[in-house]
Amino acid sequence: MSSLRSRLTIAWMILFPCLSVAMAGEAKRKKHLFADNHAVESSDGVHRVWNTATKANGAQPVRFWQRAPQGNRVPLKASIYASALYDGSRGIIQMWCRVFPGLPPGKALEGTEVHKFMRYGYCESRDGIDFDLISELKGLYSNGDYNIVVTLDPHATDPRNRYKAGYDGARPGFPNGACLAHSADGIEWTPYHEGKPVTGRAADFTNCLIWDEPARLYRLFTRTDYGGGGGPGEIRGMRMMTNPDVENSPAAWTTVREWKLDREGTDEHKRRQIYTMTDWQYSGLHFGLFSIYEWPNDFSEGQTTDHAKRHERDVVNTYLATSRDAVNWDLGAIYTEQPLVERGGDNAWDKDMVFPSSWIITRDQEHWIYYGGANERHGVAEIFQPKREMAIGLAKLPLDRFAGLRAADKPGTIVTKPFKLTSPEIMLNADARDGEVSIEVLDADGQPIAGLSGMDAAMLSNMNEMAWRAKWKSPEIKQRIGQTAQLRLRLRNATLYTVQIAE
């Protein structure tokens, strides 16, 4: 174990410079994602579309393996909740998840009896499809659900604190609140706060602890009860708390916001509730990975276990949301029912519930989203608890194509906020395979610049490009370096995802 710990710690030390280089490269090219309107001054005739990831591995679950006492490799049951990270220094995908090393073959992953087989596990994979169990986690107590969110802390200076975790570790006599822990290798853990909860109820959630570098503080997302603490009367919400120094004051959290889904009125909890949420930070945005419990406790489709029919009531779907401050969230994908990962159809292993992993992995010009799926509904013990199987799958999106602004046959227009033009090199990530995107440069007053606008606009036509370089015939673009400018983009049958400007 000591050699494994040393190997992982060294990998960490190698990984940090890699992250610094990536961040330096990012700074050289300013990227504006149109997953929100942060870079938009005005728009007309466009609307936001949220993309659904494409399932990998033939839409089948990824595979987990363990070593039998005889030394041979045998299948291992694993399920969400899971945290997946990519260690670029070793070319390894790391996965912390629920594992069931002693589960008898064919036994369903549900019911209280199965909890005696459940463990926290750490697994690794080179191809992202076949994962080997490296070790069960050590030093952590679970009060039953084995919920854990593991994060890499770029703010940590002590190697012993480089991995941090939120988990359901409240011992008998304490409220079921979130517990926190730290680790040098991701396997051997030391709880903060003597293992006591640092929050009140409830920890049956993705207890998400992150470092927010722009804000210079830690954030913790966990569950708030608005109804009963379990059972048919449960109304699930969430809260976000902040703490500038988790390592020295792990229980000193300030609650910033508690909320639930109620845009459609006080009875919206009968339609949808927040089930889990994590905050993945990318390119200046907070991306909330939400699992939403839809039509909870509605068993109008039958109270008999059915592994063939895809249900639409008492199900869980996965959506993305965006925020600039981690407090106020754009929930458009939830309310327009545009899932990040679609539930499977009839007979599929993931037809009734889909839960996102804690983080999204970015590699090879793609975003990898691991997710948990189940072939039956959520259920509630007091009314109906279906038998179900759960597993972990993988879905992918092209780089930066979480959401974009789209115009159909009728052209639409986007005008960016003013910015300092630092380079003549402007790149678009856009899908115009059946249409076009034109890009004009405007001056500080929003007026067209001769040679860079109108008939002289750069044009992307009948192409689907992730890094298309805009080109103008006029040399005027070089004369405008250092000046304030705006971009006007006209779309027809096209979706715009990003604009990048070299610095």
Secondary structure, DSSP 8 states (H G I E B T S, - for coil): -HHHHHHHHHHHHHHHHHHHHHHHHHHHEEEEETTSSTTEEEEES-EEEE---EE-GGG---EEEEE-TTS-EEE-EEEEEEEEEEETTTTEEEEEEEEETT--TT--S-SGGGGGG-EEEEEEESSSSEEEEEEE-BS---SSS--EEEEE-TT--SGGGSEEEEE----TTS-SB-EEEEESSSSBEEESGGG--SSSB--SS--EEEEETTTTEEEEEEEEESS-SSSTT--EEEEEEEES-TTT-TT--EEEEEE---TT-TTGGGTEEEEEEEEEEETTEEEEEEEEEESTT--TT-SS--SSS--SSSEEEEEEEEESSSSS-B-HHHHTT--SB----TT-TTSSEEEE-S--EEETTEEEEEEEEESS---BTTTB-----EEEEEEEEETT-SEEEEE-SS-EEEEE--EE---S-EEEEEEEEEEEEEEEEE-TTS-B-TTTSGGG-EEEEEEEEEEEE---SSTHHHHTTTSEEEEEEEEESEEEEEEEEE-
